Amino acid sequence: MQQTPFVIKGKFQEDSTVIGQPVHYSLYVRHPKDQEVFFPKANQNFGAFETVKREFFATKTTAAGSMDSAVYTLRLFNLAPVQKLQIPIYLQQEPDCTLIYPVVDSIYLKRLLPHPEQIDLDSLYQSIPIPPLSPKTDLKNVVALGVSLLILAGLIYWIFGKAITKLFKRYLLWRRHREFRRTFQRYARQVAGTPVGLSNLEKAFSAWKKYLEELTLLPFTTFTSKEMLDNLADEAMEKVLNEMDSAIYGGNFSKNTVESVQYLDALASNLYDVEQGKIQNNEV
C-alpha cells in the first residue's frame, strides 16, 4: 500500500489587519494514520504575534490517512508593514519530536493615519477650529446660585415635605406588598398533598410570616403558634394555624389546607390596608 504523503499548510484567513485586531491563522497537516503530530499550545506566542486562543478540530481519518487542523487567533502589535509567519507542528519520532514548518505566509498592516511626511501641517492648522474664549466663572455667582438652590429646596420641603414623605412611605409599603403577593401566590398555586406540594406550602407559610414581620415589626418568623394568636387577635387564626401545622409536619393535606392558605393571603392584605391607613392618617 502506498504511504500517505506528509503535507502541512499554514495560511492567514485575512489579507490585512490593524494593530491589536484579532487575525486568524489556519494550520492543517495530512499524515499517515500511525504518525503522531502535535500542535503548539494556545499560550505560546510566535514572533511579533500574540496568541489569543487556539481552536483545535478533531482528527479526521480515512483509508488514505489522517488530517489534523487548528485555527489560531492572533493579535499583532508590531508596526512593520508586512508580517510573516509560519507556525510549526511537532512530529513524534524516537527519541524526540521534530519541528515541521509550513511555507511562510504574509499579512499586511493597514495604516489608519498617513505617514508623517505626507501630512500638510499648514492645511492642518487652518482646518482646526479655535473656539472663542469664554469668560471665567465668577466664584461669587456660583456661591450665590448654590445658596439660592438650597433655600428653594428648603421651601419646597417645608411646604410639601410631609406629603412627599407620606407618599414615599406608602410607595415602599405598596412595593413590599406586591413582592410578597408574587412570592406567596407562586407557591400557593402549587400546594398539594405531594412532597413537592407540601414543600411549596411550607415556603408560602414562611414567606407569609416574614412579610408580617416586616409589616408589623414583630418577630413572626420566631413566634410560636400561640404567640401568633396573641398578637393577631383573630379568632379564625387558631384553626388556620392548626391546619398549617398538620399539613406541613403531619402530611395531612385536605381542602381545608387550601382554604387556610387563602385565609393567610387575605389576612396579609387586610394588615397591609391597616398600615396604609396609619400612614395616611399620620399615625406612624
C-alpha positions, 0 to 999 in steps of 0.5 A: 500500500502506498504511504500517505504523503506528509503535507502541512499548510499554514495560511492567514484567513485575512489579507490585512489587519490593524494593530491589536485586531484579532487575525486568524491563522489556519494550520492543517497537516495530512499524515499517515494514520500511525504518525503522531503530530502535535500542535503548539499550545494556545499560550505560546506566542510566535514572533511579533504575534500574540496568541489569543486562543487556539481552536483545535478540530478533531482528527479526521481519518480515512483509508488514505490517512489522517488530517489534523487542523487548528485555527489560531487567533492572533493579535499583532502589535508590531508596526512593520508593514508586512508580517510573516509567519509560519507556525510549526507542528511537532512530529513524534519520532524516537527519541524526540519530536521534530519541528515541521514548518509550513511555507511562510505566509504574509499579512499586511498592516493597514495604516489608519493615519498617513505617514508623517511626511505626507501630512500638510501641517499648514492645511492642518492648522487652518482646518482646526477650529479655535473656539472663542474664549469664554469668560471665567466663572465668577466664584461669587455667582456660583456661591450665590446660585448654590445658596439660592438652590438650597433655600428653594429646596428648603421651601419646597420641603417645608411646604410639601415635605410631609406629603412627599414623605407620606407618599414615599412611605406608602410607595415602599409599603405598596412595593413590599406588598406586591413582592410578597403577593408574587412570592406567596401566590407562586407557591400557593398555586402549587400546594398539594398533598405531594412532597413537592406540594407540601414543600411549596406550602411550607415556603408560602407559610414562611414567606407569609410570616416574614412579610408580617414581620416586616409589616408589623415589626414583630418577630413572626418568623420566631413566634410560636403558634400561640404567640401568633394568636396573641398578637393577631387577635383573630379568632379564625387564626387558631384553626388556620394555624392548626391546619398549617401545622398538620399539613406541613409536619403531619402530611395531612393535606385536605381542602381545608389546607387550601382554604387556610392558605387563602385565609393567610393571603387575605389576612396579609392584605387586610394588615397591609390596608391597616398600615396604609391607613396609619400612614395616611392618617399620620399615625406612624 
